[in-house]
């Protein structure tokens, strides 16, 4: 490999961007020596400024696009470079899909050790979105102040905690902007202070907004630095006197049934209630000096405690047409729920199709979260067992099963690598099909080993990280399985992330 001899910081160079890293940075080479250039698009002729030189590569900043790539498009959001939420917004969506598909393919080949021809045979085209913007059903905005002291909502710039004001993220629901504007003007009018991280003072820290895309129901949760326990008499952290008095007044007037959490609380809830779809307004109490956004305690201050959303089963063989049945979920501010509902339907329908159920099977759904995939599977299986680490998620899963009238899904709390050997070894519960949907780090070795011992006919692997997917597929294939089908699903357009669904079949023993 070419060495970095001669290159130095601040040097200005011209390169052609010929490739892209898995994190979305453009790669340009000079005499074989690679430069990683954030915000450069594959195909760009670019003027770059070197920022850091390492032994075998260097980082550079994009100074100027000399000749734009045919894949370069005008980014929808003016903050896309600073924000970091989107890494590849300036890349044509078709090219984004090709990039993700290739990333999965490369990982399967390089990390999984599968032959390229084999992968090309089993891989199906990536499932993209028709409208790759405004797809997120959940947004969390930090609240702060601008230089003039006005309250602002936005995002943290780069790796800092400086808030750049932007209420109009083009990945989120269209209603977010209006909701944030209502909250900011309420804060201004009633002198409600934003939380100040450095001093640990002030009131409003974050705003969480969730929307049920099928129900149209909206939830707003304000994360606040105040417990409300003293009825407003001892207001913590720099709430101005008049605002504090207001809390006391509201409490005395009995406007709220029990506690009052915000100055002139009813003014805010009334204004929010005017927004179409508004279903739930709550506060989350977070008094800790931490980066964790949500506090554990949630109090509804207007409307219902939860919103609802339905995920429909779709026909993967027929352009994802709606089968006319779905599962309805109740979502609270703390519930885990997939953020892109349109693509979630496609991903789960794919997992269901790959599972090939006839109604007779015993199915395990490992890493089941709130039981989303489990409940999808239950309708076509004899019995489903879901396993999930987080106890609250399992409680949600049980409630969701009951609400949907599903009786053949049982949920177990614990680590998949502990619950599975226990249930299989001691109780002899078998599996015809096992579905896994682990976090980024993939499956635990013991979990994979137990799956192989249980010898289900089929394994469906849903993955949010194709590198660990490839590693785990190698283990399963060495243990007597073969990859039959594989398809990426673009759950996060404009970012470098992708989901992948894989079907493995047990090899017939000879
Ligand atoms: N299938 C679900 C959730 C997938 S996210 C859905 O689509 O909604 C992965 C889940 O695995 C998380 O809910 C996480 O809490 C859980 N988890 C993480 N490590 C685990 C482990 N060792 N055993 C079981 N579950 C685990």
Boltz pocket constraint, residues with backbone or C-beta under 6 A from the ligand:
constraints:
  - pocket:
      binder: B
      contacts: [[A, 336], [A, 337], [A, 338], [A, 366], [A, 367], [A, 368], [A, 369], [A, 370], [A, 371], [A, 372], [A, 373], [A, 387], [A, 388], [A, 389], [A, 390], [A, 393], [A, 414], [A, 415], [A, 416], [A, 417], [A, 437], [A, 438], [A, 439], [A, 444]]
      max_distance: 6.0
